[in-house]
Amino acid sequence: MSTSSSSDFSEPDQPSHPSTNEVVVGRCPRYIYWYGLGFVGFGLAMGICFFFDQERMRDFSSRLTIDSLLLVCFVLPGLLTIWATLRIRVIADAQGLRWRGIAGWKSATWPQVSNYYNIPLPQNRIGSVVETENGKIKLEDLDHGKHLKEIVQMRAKWASSQSWETKEHPRLSPQLTGPETFTVNRHAMRDFWLWLMYAAVFLPLIIIYAGVERWDAHLVLLQNLDQTRRTLGLWWAVGTFLTGLLPYLGLVALIAITWPQARGARQRRDESITVSPEGILWQNAATRRTVWSPWQDVIDYYVAGLPGCVATDVRYVIKTAHGNFDFVGYKNDERLRAVIKRYCAAQGLEQEWESQRYRQQQPLNILATNTFTYRHRLSKTMLWFGLALTGGVWGSIIQQYYGWAQHNEFSDILAGLFFAIPLSIGILWSFWRYFSFQIITDDKGITQRNGRRTKFIAWPEVEEYEFDSMNIVIRSQRQTLRCFTLIGNKKALMQIIETRAVNSKTHGW
């Protein structure tokens, strides 16, 4: 494996796009830098808070322990993330590939590229790997990654593969050689019950501790609330009371989330699904109920929500002419879904695992004007949750500042400010994006509005578009449009871009 120093290669400042000698540079997305800076900033801020906490950090051993934990858990990982993302590069030109990771530069000519393929990753993601005589290159999660893949497919004529096909892992392959049985993941079921027991036991312990620490704690709390009501008003006293309830409310929310999951997992512990080239069999050993259906009798399959106040998972429903059933939390359920999709497609039922609500949506008119925003239920829920959290942190700071809390040291107030100020800035920025950000598509091009800033790219000028784990990215020679994947009706937006950007160097997502 040949390795060269960084002086052997000159990296272009900006990717150029000449017709005969195209150079494409893949870099880490810019949001990765902010993750690293956030880790470093949090570690340094907490270090400053503990530095001013002279009462709790009297001896040298306590200071050394806390500083070591902050250094190892936050500062060093953040610095390594920043350093790695500044170094990672993949450059494709007419001669071949050049890349740099944590180590130095490496290179391979196009005849030295032996193979390239996709690999399945967790959370339904797809990775891309290029094998050369001098090592492997991973192209996922890079800017211009889609364009790099097309350059490799166009120029690596000597590779054993001629297209980006998925290299099937045995656990994800939809092929069946005989009957195969899938069962509930009992480890995940155990985790749900552990979280439920943690919340159910820890909540009474907090209440008991609050009473044991000082026998008149509740009386003092009521006196402080009455004083707050008389001096600042009723609503201020109510806010102070709710702030004190935040730990209890958090554990109650944890119980509300985990209880339906734990109960559902326990109810499904005797279920199993057996698939074969002939059909699919669902059975419950406890109730002795079974549903058997040949593949040609499967009517529909889709994604649905779980019962409960807050659903953190989905269930997969299968409708057949002989009965309906669903499954959730199975071992290797990704392969089970792939098997169902493949054998149903062989019988004419070819569709994706999607919710019925999404399928019932009217398709957008690609030639008309369409507007996409963040104004939907999920983003609204996240905003209100963040606003409540920020209000709770500021309420705690106010209690400590006026002496209403039991601990009101300066270090506690300072630590609260280090949390509250970034949270407030983030919430204000999120609300601004929620109300101001728009993506507008029409017959001329695509427009991005963000407050007073407006960017426009005509459809013939779109040179590249791609989708990573965090953003939808559209590029022209002059500017780049980005929108977070939380935008409403994301699939319709991606379909419009794919249909109208006919001059793009990338084709398909």
VORO-334658 format. One line per 10 residues: number of its first residue (from 0); for each residue x, y, z of C-alpha. Coordinates in pm, 1 decimal. Each point is the difference from the previous one (the first is absolute). Layout:
% residues N
NUM> X:Y:Z; ...
***
This chain:
% residues 509
0> 0.0:0.0:0.0; 161.0:323.3:-108.9; -30.0:307.6:217.5; 116.8:347.6:-93.7; 39.8:312.3:205.6; -233.7:294.4:-30.6; 259.8:199.0:-190.4; -22.3:-243.3:-290.7; -351.2:112.5:-86.5; -148.6:345.0:-39.3
10> -367.2:15.3:87.9; -210.5:236.4:-212.1; -165.5:282.0:192.8; -335.0:-47.1:-174.3; -127.1:-287.9:-213.7; 28.9:90.2:-364.1; -218.8:-149.2:-270.3; 175.6:10.4:-337.9; -146.8:-228.7:-259.2; 315.5:-206.0:-61.5
20> 179.4:2.9:335.1; -262.9:16.6:273.1; 126.0:17.8:357.3; -237.7:-85.7:285.9; 96.3:51.1:365.1; -192.9:-176.6:275.0; 8.7:155.4:347.5; -178.5:-61.5:328.2; -326.8:198.6:28.9; 36.0:321.4:192.1
30> -241.6:-98.1:278.3; 260.5:-252.9:121.6; 224.4:292.0:100.8; -276.7:142.2:219.4; -34.3:-332.5:181.0; 369.1:8.1:86.9; -13.4:364.8:108.8; -304.4:-75.9:213.5; 180.4:-279.9:183.7; 306.0:218.1:61.0
40> -210.4:295.9:113.1; -207.0:-209.9:237.7; 308.0:-155.6:159.2; 170.3:337.7:47.4; -317.4:160.7:136.3; -50.7:-272.6:257.7; 367.2:26.1:95.7; -45.5:371.8:68.7; -308.6:-71.5:211.7; 185.4:-252.5:214.8
50> 296.4:238.8:25.7; -221.7:256.0:175.4; -162.0:-265.8:220.3; 251.0:27.5:281.8; -223.4:-170.0:260.7; -51.1:-326.2:-192.6; 349.2:-8.9:-149.5; 214.3:49.1:310.1; 261.6:-270.1:-48.5; 230.4:-58.6:-294.4
60> -125.9:-353.2:-65.7; -356.3:121.5:-65.0; 120.6:265.6:-242.0; 223.9:-249.7:-179.4; -283.0:-254.0:-32.0; -252.4:249.8:-137.4; 249.3:162.6:-237.7; 112.8:-341.1:-128.3; -358.9:-109.8:-68.1; -80.8:322.5:-185.8
70> 323.8:-26.8:-198.6; -51.4:-365.0:-98.6; -377.2:11.7:-59.7; -42.8:338.6:-170.0; 308.8:207.6:-82.3; 217.1:-269.4:-160.6; -284.4:-157.7:-207.3; -98.0:346.9:-119.9; 354.7:90.7:-100.1; 45.8:-335.0:-175.8
80> -325.3:53.3:-190.5; 107.5:346.0:-115.4; 347.2:-123.7:-96.5; -133.4:-303.3:-187.0; -260.5:192.6:-195.8; 256.0:262.1:-101.0; 227.1:-271.9:-137.3; -239.7:-240.5:-172.6; 5.8:49.4:-378.4; -78.1:-211.5:-304.8
90> 107.1:144.2:-336.7; -93.3:-149.9:-335.2; 163.1:128.9:-320.3; 94.8:-133.6:-342.5; 297.4:-197.9:134.7; -172.0:-177.5:289.0; -90.0:36.7:365.3; 184.1:172.7:281.9; -117.4:-16.1:357.0; 109.7:92.7:349.2
100> -138.0:-116.1:331.5; 164.7:19.5:339.9; 327.6:-111.8:-159.6; 172.3:150.0:-305.0; -100.6:15.9:-363.9; -54.1:-312.2:-208.8; -69.2:-33.0:-369.5; -114.7:-250.1:-260.0; -30.4:30.6:-375.4; -323.2:-106.9:-166.1
110> 146.8:-334.6:-116.2; 86.6:-67.5:366.5; -367.5:21.6:105.2; -98.3:-364.8:38.5; -361.4:23.8:119.4; -269.2:237.3:127.1; -335.7:-77.1:162.3; -261.4:107.1:256.2; -36.2:-155.5:342.5; -302.4:17.2:235.0
120> 47.5:203.0:317.3; -214.5:30.6:316.6; -321.2:205.9:-12.0; -65.8:-88.1:-365.3; 304.2:195.8:-121.2; 223.8:-96.8:-289.9; 378.1:23.4:3.7; 228.3:16.8:-304.0; 341.2:-168.3:-20.6; 271.5:20.4:-267.1
130> 268.6:-271.6:10.3; 341.4:79.7:-148.0; 343.1:-158.2:8.2; 102.3:258.2:260.4; -296.7:-30.7:235.1; -373.1:60.3:33.7; -186.8:329.6:-19.0; -337.2:72.9:160.8; -207.2:261.6:-178.9; -309.6:30.6:220.4
140> -63.7:318.4:200.6; 219.9:214.3:-225.7; -90.3:312.8:-191.0; -10.5:-82.6:-374.6; -23.3:-367.9:96.7; -265.7:-71.2:-263.1; 213.3:163.0:-269.5; 306.7:-191.8:113.0; -188.4:-327.1:-40.0; -98.8:85.8:-355.9
150> 357.9:102.4:-83.7; 125.4:-334.8:131.5; -259.7:-191.3:-201.4; 88.3:194.2:-316.0; 380.5:-22.5:22.7; 75.2:-325.8:185.2; -30.6:-212.0:-315.5; 237.4:-264.7:133.2; -203.1:-75.9:315.0; -177.5:-332.6:38.3
160> -336.2:175.2:50.5; -158.1:227.9:-257.9; -264.1:166.9:220.8; -64.7:86.7:363.5; -177.9:-312.8:113.0; -66.8:-88.1:363.1; 231.9:-264.2:135.3; -253.2:-204.7:188.9; 82.5:-98.1:352.0; -135.6:-343.2:95.7
170> -207.7:165.1:272.2; -160.7:238.2:-250.4; -29.9:-217.6:-310.7; -362.7:-47.7:-116.0; 81.5:-341.2:-148.5; -144.2:-312.3:164.2; 125.5:-354.1:-47.5; -267.1:-147.6:226.0; -231.9:86.8:290.2; 143.6:247.7:247.8
180> -149.0:111.8:332.9; 23.5:347.9:154.5; -72.1:56.2:369.3; -31.9:292.8:239.7; 324.1:161.9:114.6; -7.6:-87.6:368.8; 302.1:219.7:77.6; -190.8:308.2:-119.5; -306.1:-114.2:197.2; 216.1:-26.6:311.8
190> 134.3:352.1:-55.3; -352.4:144.1:-5.9; -77.9:-162.4:335.8; 328.7:118.3:150.8; -77.3:361.8:-95.4; -350.9:-36.0:137.9; 128.2:-141.4:330.3; 261.9:276.4:18.5; -264.3:271.6:-37.0; -250.4:-167.4:231.4
200> 258.5:-53.5:278.0; 200.0:320.5:-34.7; -301.1:232.0:19.4; -106.1:-110.8:353.5; 364.3:10.6:112.6; 27.6:366.8:-98.4; -317.3:81.1:190.2; 121.3:-191.1:309.0; 342.9:165.4:-17.1; -159.1:345.5:-19.4
210> -190.0:-72.9:320.0; 285.6:-168.8:188.1; 259.7:267.1:-75.7; -203.0:253.1:195.3; -317.5:-95.2:183.4; -163.5:338.1:-61.5; 107.3:21.4:-367.8; -358.4:3.6:-125.9; -103.8:261.1:254.0; 293.2:222.9:-97.8
220> -93.2:-44.2:-363.9; -356.8:112.7:65.4; 122.1:301.9:200.4; 237.6:100.9:-279.5; -277.5:-37.9:-257.6; -234.0:212.9:211.2; 269.0:266.5:33.7; 60.9:-11.7:-375.2; -374.8:39.1:-64.2; -23.4:303.2:228.1
230> 311.1:172.1:-134.4; 3.3:-91.2:-372.1; -348.7:-127.9:-74.2; -194.7:-320.8:-44.8; 134.5:-99.4:-341.8; 359.6:39.1:116.4; -73.5:-232.8:292.7; -161.9:-253.6:-235.1; 306.6:11.8:-226.2; 229.1:-53.3:297.6
240> -207.0:-298.7:111.7; 6.9:-157.3:-346.8; 375.7:50.5:-20.0; 40.3:-199.2:320.0; -212.4:-276.4:-150.7; 222.1:-41.2:-307.0; 189.7:-310.5:129.9; -327.3:-168.8:89.6; -162.9:93.1:-329.7; 300.5:-140.4:-187.4
250> -32.5:-336.1:170.6; -376.7:-3.6:-54.8; 63.5:63.6:-370.3; 249.8:-287.4:-1.4; -265.0:-229.0:147.1; -256.2:120.5:-257.1; 242.0:-83.8:-281.3; 130.7:-333.5:123.9; -318.9:-151.0:143.4; -178.0:-55.0:-337.6
260> 326.1:-129.4:-148.4; 61.5:-243.3:286.7; -360.5:-120.4:6.4; -5.4:-51.6:-376.7; 333.3:-184.7:6.0; -129.4:-233.5:271.3; -317.0:-72.1:-198.1; 207.4:-94.0:-304.7; 253.8:-224.7:173.5; -163.7:-317.8:-139.6
270> -34.6:123.4:-359.1; 201.1:-118.2:-299.5; -8.1:37.8:-378.6; 115.1:-272.5:-239.4; 67.1:92.0:-362.8; 65.0:-238.9:-287.5; -0.6:26.3:-379.3; -364.7:-112.8:10.2; -145.2:242.8:255.9; 2.9:154.1:345.7
280> -120.4:-142.7:333.9; -69.1:204.2:314.5; -75.1:-179.0:325.4; -39.1:67.4:370.4; 88.6:-297.5:217.1; -190.2:136.3:301.7; -335.0:58.8:-171.2; 55.8:-269.9:-266.8; -112.9:241.5:-268.2; 161.6:-36.0:-341.9
290> -27.6:175.1:-335.2; 138.3:-172.1:-308.9; -2.3:165.8:-341.4; 165.3:-74.9:-333.0; 186.0:296.7:-144.6; -262.8:53.2:-270.8; -267.1:52.6:269.1; 181.5:288.7:171.9; -220.7:304.1:-60.7; 202.6:279.5:158.6
300> 282.5:79.2:241.2; 69.4:336.1:164.5; 140.0:181.1:304.6; -223.3:104.1:291.1; 48.7:160.4:340.6; 5.3:-169.0:337.7; -264.7:67.7:266.9; 89.8:227.4:287.7; 45.7:365.0:85.1; 342.4:18.4:-163.7
310> 95.3:-260.0:-261.8; 376.2:-42.6:-44.3; -28.3:-283.9:-251.0; -224.8:-120.2:-282.7; -168.6:-328.8:-77.6; -8.6:-172.6:-337.8; -344.8:-116.2:-110.7; -68.9:-274.1:-257.1; -349.4:-45.0:-145.3; -79.2:-329.5:-168.9
320> -308.8:-173.2:-132.3; 21.0:-240.4:297.3; 41.4:256.5:279.8; 210.2:290.5:116.0; 295.6:15.7:238.3; 284.4:234.2:92.7; 347.2:-20.1:150.5; 237.5:228.6:186.4; 325.2:-52.1:187.0; 101.2:-317.5:-183.4
330> 359.2:-115.8:-37.2; 142.0:100.7:-338.3; -333.3:157.5:-101.2; 175.1:190.7:-281.7; 57.1:-327.2:-183.1; -355.3:-114.7:74.5; -137.4:314.8:-164.4; 233.5:-48.6:-297.1; -119.6:-361.7:-42.8; -366.2:104.1:11.5
340> 59.0:278.1:-250.4; 190.2:-225.5:-241.7; -246.6:-291.3:-5.3; -304.2:228.4:-15.8; 158.7:183.8:-293.3; 40.8:-333.9:-179.5; -381.2:-36.5:25.3; -71.9:351.8:-128.0; -26.3:191.5:332.0; 295.4:236.4:-31.7
350> 8.7:289.2:247.7; 201.4:151.3:282.7; -46.7:-37.5:375.8; -187.2:328.3:54.0; -288.2:124.6:211.9; -350.6:-2.4:-144.6; -28.8:371.6:71.6; 297.3:73.3:-222.9; -139.9:-217.2:-278.3; -334.3:178.8:14.3
360> 158.4:340.9:-50.7; -75.8:155.8:-335.4; 312.0:17.7:-218.7; 131.8:349.1:-53.5; -22.0:159.7:-340.3; 363.4:16.8:-103.2; -69.6:279.5:-250.0; -180.7:217.2:257.0; 141.6:211.3:282.8; 55.2:-200.4:319.3
370> 116.4:125.6:340.4; 178.5:-212.8:258.0; 52.4:115.3:361.6; 76.0:-135.9:347.4; -352.6:78.1:118.5; -130.9:-344.9:84.3; -93.1:-192.4:313.9; 334.5:-163.5:76.1; 207.3:317.5:-20.3; -264.1:190.9:201.1
380> 15.1:-262.3:275.9; 379.2:19.4:9.8; -12.9:380.6:23.8; -243.5:2.3:290.7; 202.5:-264.5:180.9; 316.0:208.7:-39.2; -185.3:312.3:113.6; -125.6:-176.9:314.1; 350.4:-126.9:77.2; 149.3:346.4:-44.2
390> -266.6:156.0:220.8; 70.5:-256.3:271.0; 372.5:76.3:-4.5; -60.1:377.5:23.1; -251.8:-56.8:281.0; 261.1:-195.1:196.2; 253.7:281.6:-48.2; -249.6:259.2:122.5; -77.5:-208.6:309.1; 368.7:-26.2:84.6
400> 63.7:369.7:-66.4; -275.1:117.9:236.8; 89.9:-261.4:261.8; -319.2:-203.5:-30.8; 186.5:-323.0:-75.2; 177.0:-208.5:261.7; 338.2:37.5:-177.9; 71.8:346.3:-135.0; 377.4:6.3:-38.8; 147.8:216.6:-272.7
410> 136.6:-308.2:-177.4; -351.3:-146.2:-29.9; -127.8:320.9:-158.9; 299.6:10.5:-233.0; -52.5:-364.2:-102.6; -365.5:73.6:-70.7; 93.2:295.8:-219.5; 237.6:-216.6:-203.0; -297.8:-223.8:-77.9; -268.7:266.2:-30.5
420> 171.5:242.9:-237.4; 84.1:-256.8:-275.4; -344.9:-158.4:43.1; -168.3:339.8:-39.9; 202.7:85.6:-308.2; -78.7:-340.0:-151.1; -373.7:30.8:70.7; -18.6:351.6:-143.9; 186.7:-114.3:-310.4; -231.5:-302.1:-34.3
430> -314.7:214.4:24.7; 144.6:240.0:-255.7; 67.1:-287.9:-238.8; -343.5:-145.7:68.9; -181.1:317.5:-107.9; 240.1:139.8:-263.5; 154.0:-293.6:-188.6; -160.4:-102.3:-330.5; 93.2:-207.4:-301.8; -203.7:99.1:-307.0
440> 0.7:-193.5:-326.5; -160.3:113.2:-324.3; 52.2:-44.1:-373.1; 305.9:230.2:2.8; 204.3:-137.8:287.1; 33.6:-44.8:374.2; 4.3:286.1:252.2; 114.3:-0.4:361.7; -132.3:275.1:226.9; 139.4:45.5:348.7
450> -122.0:330.6:140.6; 126.2:275.5:-226.1; 252.7:-226.7:-172.1; -109.1:-156.3:-327.0; 189.1:-243.7:-221.1; -117.0:-118.8:-340.0; 130.9:-271.3:-231.9; -156.7:-50.1:-339.5; -64.0:-362.0:-93.1; 248.1:3.0:-293.6
460> 270.8:132.4:237.5; -26.8:-285.6:252.9; 332.5:-181.0:-26.9; -38.5:-241.6:289.1; -244.8:-111.1:265.3; 43.1:-252.6:278.0; -148.5:-119.7:326.4; 200.1:-77.3:312.1; -113.9:-99.5:347.0; -73.2:362.6:97.6
470> -59.6:218.0:-307.5; -140.4:20.9:-350.9; 263.0:184.4:-204.1; -43.5:168.1:-342.3; 302.9:159.4:-166.1; 62.9:225.3:-296.9; 324.1:154.1:-115.2; -66.3:316.1:203.6; -180.4:-107.9:317.1; -131.9:-284.7:211.6
480> -344.5:-57.9:151.6; -38.9:-213.1:312.3; -301.9:-101.9:201.2; -21.5:-222.9:304.6; -163.2:-339.8:-53.6; -272.2:96.7:251.7; -168.6:210.6:-271.4; -360.1:-93.9:-70.6; -87.2:-227.5:-295.8; 366.8:-80.5:-53.8
490> -59.9:-281.0:-250.3; -208.9:222.1:-227.3; 272.6:266.2:2.5; 263.6:-258.2:-92.0; -220.6:-132.0:-281.1; -46.2:349.5:-145.9; 374.3:68.5:9.3; 78.1:-334.6:-163.8; -257.2:61.3:-275.7; 80.3:361.5:-82.5
500> 382.5:10.4:41.0; 61.2:-157.5:-340.3; 350.6:147.4:-42.1; 128.8:-126.8:335.4; 314.0:-211.1:1.7; -164.1:-221.5:260.9; -310.4:-199.4:-84.1; -224.0:-138.0:270.3; 37.9:6.2:375.9
***
